[in-house]
Amino acid sequence: MRLTLIKTAVGGLSLLTAATGFAASQDLPVRFVSVPAYSIITDTLFNLTPQVAGKRNTFLMQQICDLARGDATQQEVNQRLIQNKVDPMQLAKLGVPGMLVLKSEREERQLACAAFLATSLFQPVDMTSYYLQDKKEKEKSSWLPWRPTKEERTEKSDFLRDRFIHDAQVQLAVARATAQLYAVIAQNIPPQPIGDWKTRQQQITDVVKHYAPDYLNAITSFYKAEGSGALTLDYVTSNSYSVRNTFGNRLVKNSEDVELYSRGVTWFGKGMIIGKSYFVDIAILAAPAHDDAEQKKK
């Protein structure tokens, strides 16, 4: 009998505690938390990146990016598909990635390309691809859609230094443009009304849609302005590297992390966006019923 009473008391206490907690949460004056804009922007861009069977497909994205930038016509892309023995009928079954290649609005392709290039910064580094294995290695390129020229493909050692330098210059241009992209997004996320995570991601997507053409142009501009300059290789390991150019920019890739410095200032990475930390308010508690009623009256 005593044991039953104890169990009943404990059960009642648990229910009381749960009820009290629920009631208390409704009375909290602050119903949101501030999270780093860097994190939610990165998460959104990964969600916007087309994938095939859960993986990134460089060949398809190369076609999408060329179409998005106007570097290739639909006819030229279709010819590439034939040359690579890609069946358009099968490609259409891949969903979004396939349709972006075969038939889509340019704005949609620009959005997909922008997301793909921005998130390429977070991909793991595999330096083994820059060590000569056979003659075919000279024709490979790990970061498309840019390709080295014949002069840049001339190698004199087992380490394909010239090709790596070319790819690192491309990644540096992507990093510079992506820092601007993140800053534009962070500045244009509306502070009010405060939305939940999904709402904030949609707001970020809307900003990227508008800015994507300028972002793609910025990559090209940075590459043309700084790509021809000397690039110093600080160090290279199997999964990391550090390079710097004569314009005061330094790019460090380590595993899946990226850090861009501009004259010693953290320009991108570690949660920083052009030297600043931006935060976004995310609603985590629903508004009380009486607040909803007041909003409807207004």
ZAMARGU-4260 file (C-alpha; in steps of 0.2 Angstrom, whole numbers, plus 5000, padded with zeros to 4 digits):
<rodrens>
0) 5000/5000/5000 | 5014/5012/5005 | 5023/5008/4988 | 5008/5012/4978 | 5006/5028/4987
5) 5024/5033/4983 | 5022/5028/4965 | 5006/5038/4964 | 5015/5053/4972 | 5030/5052/4960
10) 5018/5050/4945 | 5008/5065/4951 | 5024/5075/4954 | 5030/5071/4936 | 5014/5077/4929
15) 5014/5093/4939 | 5031/5097/4934 | 5027/5094/4916 | 5012/5105/4917 | 5021/5118/4926
20) 5035/5118/4913 | 5022/5120/4899 | 5013/5134/4907 | 5030/5143/4911 | 5036/5142/4893
25) 5020/5151/4888 | 5024/5165/4900 | 5042/5168/4894 | 5045/5185/4887 | 5059/5180/4875
30) 5053/5167/4862 | 5068/5166/4851 | 5087/5163/4851 | 5101/5171/4841 | 5112/5159/4831
35) 5127/5163/4820 | 5121/5169/4802 | 5136/5159/4796 | 5129/5143/4801 | 5111/5145/4794
40) 5117/5152/4778 | 5129/5137/4776 | 5116/5125/4780 | 5104/5133/4767 | 5116/5133/4753
45) 5120/5115/4756 | 5101/5112/4755 | 5100/5121/4738 | 5114/5111/4731 | 5108/5098/4718
50) 5113/5080/4722 | 5112/5064/4713 | 5109/5049/4725 | 5114/5060/4740 | 5131/5065/4731
55) 5138/5080/4722 | 5140/5077/4703 | 5153/5088/4696 | 5150/5084/4678 | 5132/5089/4679
60) 5135/5104/4689 | 5148/5109/4676 | 5135/5109/4663 | 5122/5119/4674 | 5135/5132/4678
65) 5141/5134/4660 | 5122/5137/4656 | 5120/5148/4671 | 5134/5159/4666 | 5130/5159/4647
70) 5147/5150/4644 | 5138/5136/4634 | 5122/5135/4624 | 5109/5121/4627 | 5114/5113/4610
75) 5133/5113/4616 | 5128/5105/4632 | 5117/5092/4624 | 5132/5088/4613 | 5143/5085/4628
80) 5130/5073/4635 | 5131/5063/4619 | 5150/5063/4619 | 5150/5057/4638 | 5137/5044/4634
85) 5124/5051/4645 | 5106/5047/4640 | 5095/5062/4641 | 5080/5051/4645 | 5089/5043/4660
90) 5095/5060/4665 | 5077/5067/4666 | 5074/5053/4679 | 5086/5061/4691 | 5074/5074/4696
95) 5080/5092/4699 | 5099/5090/4694 | 5094/5082/4677 | 5080/5095/4673 | 5092/5109/4677
100) 5104/5102/4663 | 5090/5098/4651 | 5077/5111/4653 | 5076/5125/4666 | 5075/5144/4668
105) 5092/5152/4669 | 5088/5160/4686 | 5086/5142/4693 | 5102/5137/4686 | 5111/5152/4693
110) 5104/5148/4710 | 5110/5130/4709 | 5127/5135/4703 | 5129/5148/4716 | 5125/5135/4730
115) 5136/5122/4722 | 5151/5134/4721 | 5149/5142/4738 | 5148/5125/4746 | 5163/5118/4736
120) 5174/5127/4749 | 5168/5115/4763 | 5172/5099/4753 | 5187/5089/4760 | 5204/5091/4753
125) 5211/5076/4744 | 5229/5081/4739 | 5233/5064/4732 | 5224/5069/4716 | 5239/5081/4713
130) 5252/5068/4713 | 5256/5060/4696 | 5250/5042/4694 | 5249/5040/4675 | 5248/5051/4660
135) 5229/5053/4662 | 5232/5062/4678 | 5237/5077/4668 | 5220/5079/4660 | 5211/5079/4676
140) 5204/5094/4685 | 5197/5093/4703 | 5188/5109/4703 | 5177/5112/4688 | 5170/5122/4679
145) 5187/5131/4676 | 5200/5122/4667 | 5219/5125/4666 | 5227/5130/4650 | 5240/5120/4640
150) 5254/5130/4648 | 5247/5127/4666 | 5246/5108/4663 | 5265/5107/4659 | 5272/5097/4674
155) 5290/5094/4679 | 5288/5083/4694 | 5277/5070/4702 | 5268/5084/4711 | 5257/5093/4699
160) 5261/5110/4706 | 5255/5120/4691 | 5238/5112/4691 | 5237/5114/4710 | 5241/5132/4709
165) 5228/5135/4696 | 5215/5126/4706 | 5220/5136/4722 | 5218/5152/4713 | 5201/5147/4707
170) 5196/5142/4725 | 5203/5159/4732 | 5192/5168/4719 | 5177/5158/4725 | 5181/5161/4743
175) 5183/5180/4740 | 5166/5180/4731 | 5158/5169/4744 | 5163/5180/4758 | 5153/5194/4749
180) 5138/5183/4746 | 5137/5179/4765 | 5138/5197/4769 | 5125/5202/4757 | 5113/5188/4764
185) 5117/5193/4782 | 5113/5211/4779 | 5097/5207/4770 | 5089/5194/4782 | 5074/5204/4789
190) 5075/5206/4807 | 5056/5206/4809 | 5045/5196/4810 | 5056/5183/4818 | 5054/5167/4809
195) 5058/5149/4813 | 5073/5140/4805 | 5063/5135/4790 | 5056/5152/4787 | 5074/5160/4789
200) 5080/5147/4776 | 5067/5153/4764 | 5072/5171/4767 | 5090/5167/4764 | 5085/5157/4748
205) 5076/5173/4741 | 5091/5184/4744 | 5103/5171/4735 | 5091/5170/4720 | 5092/5189/4718
210) 5111/5190/4721 | 5116/5174/4712 | 5120/5182/4695 | 5131/5195/4704 | 5140/5181/4714
215) 5144/5172/4698 | 5151/5187/4690 | 5161/5191/4706 | 5170/5175/4705 | 5175/5178/4687
220) 5181/5196/4692 | 5191/5191/4707 | 5199/5177/4696 | 5203/5189/4682 | 5210/5202/4694
225) 5220/5191/4705 | 5222/5174/4696 | 5237/5180/4686 | 5247/5185/4701 | 5260/5175/4710
230) 5253/5162/4723 | 5264/5157/4737 | 5262/5139/4743 | 5264/5139/4762 | 5262/5121/4765
235) 5253/5105/4758 | 5248/5089/4767 | 5237/5075/4762 | 5221/5084/4767 | 5226/5102/4769
240) 5235/5117/4762 | 5238/5135/4764 | 5242/5148/4750 | 5243/5166/4749 | 5244/5179/4735
245) 5252/5196/4733 | 5236/5205/4736 | 5236/5201/4755 | 5224/5186/4754 | 5227/5169/4762
250) 5217/5154/4760 | 5218/5139/4772 | 5209/5123/4769 | 5210/5110/4783 | 5199/5094/4781
255) 5182/5101/4779 | 5185/5118/4786 | 5190/5134/4776 | 5198/5150/4782 | 5201/5166/4771
260) 5211/5180/4778 | 5213/5197/4770 | 5228/5206/4777 | 5227/5196/4793 | 5208/5199/4796
265) 5197/5184/4796 | 5187/5187/4780 | 5178/5171/4780 | 5177/5155/4791 | 5176/5152/4809
270) 5159/5159/4809 | 5166/5176/4803 | 5159/5186/4788 | 5171/5199/4781 | 5178/5202/4798
275) 5162/5202/4808 | 5150/5190/4817 | 5132/5191/4812 | 5118/5184/4821 | 5100/5179/4816
280) 5085/5178/4828 | 5076/5161/4827 | 5059/5158/4835 | 5059/5142/4845 | 5043/5145/4855
285) 5026/5148/4847 | 5017/5164/4851 | 5004/5163/4865 | 4986/5161/4859 | 4982/5179/4865
290) 4996/5186/4854 | 4989/5177/4839 | 4972/5184/4842 | 4979/5202/4844 | 4989/5200/4828
295) 4973/5195/4818 | 4964/5210/4825 | 4978/5221/4818
</rodrens>
